[in-house]
Amino acid sequence: MAWLILIVGGMFEVGFTTALRFVEGFRNLPWTIAFLASVTISMACLEYAARTIPMGTAYAVWGGIGAVGTVLVGIALFDEPAGLVRVLLIFTIVAAIAGLKLVA
């Protein structure tokens, strides 16, 4: 269950980094609320998961999910570059996350 909660937390990290793009100095209220809600849920999930999963592993997986997800959102929605090297590096992060799960 802790791993599922950690994955959900990582997805909410993608949510808060995406919302952060639109907060406009925290003057855009709907996006600011989305950012604050996502940060709160994401951190709560990380805290809960870290009760069972070693903190270093939990943080690395949570951050990796957030990083990979944010890059993918940037590519899909904001026309950020998706060059071969960038995609290979994303796969490297995913492989490292899977490796941490296997040794945890």
C-alpha positions, 0 to 999 in steps of 0.5 A: 500500500505504501508504494501505491501511495508513493506513486500517487504522491509522485503524480501530485508532484507533477500536478504541482509543478504543472500548476506552478507554471500558471500561478503568476506570482500567486496572483492567479487564484485557481492555479494557486489553489491547485498548486497548494492542494497538489503540494499538500497531497503530494507531501502527505503521500510522501510522509505516509509512504516513508513510514514504511519505505526507507526515506532515501528510497521513498524520496528518490522514487517520489522525485523521480516520478515527479521529474519524469512526469513533469518532463512528459507533461512539458513535451506533451502540452508545452512543446518542450523538446523531445530529442533522443538523448532527452528521452534516453535520459528519461528512460534511465530515470525510470530504470533507476526508480524500478531498480530502487523498488526491486532492492527495497 
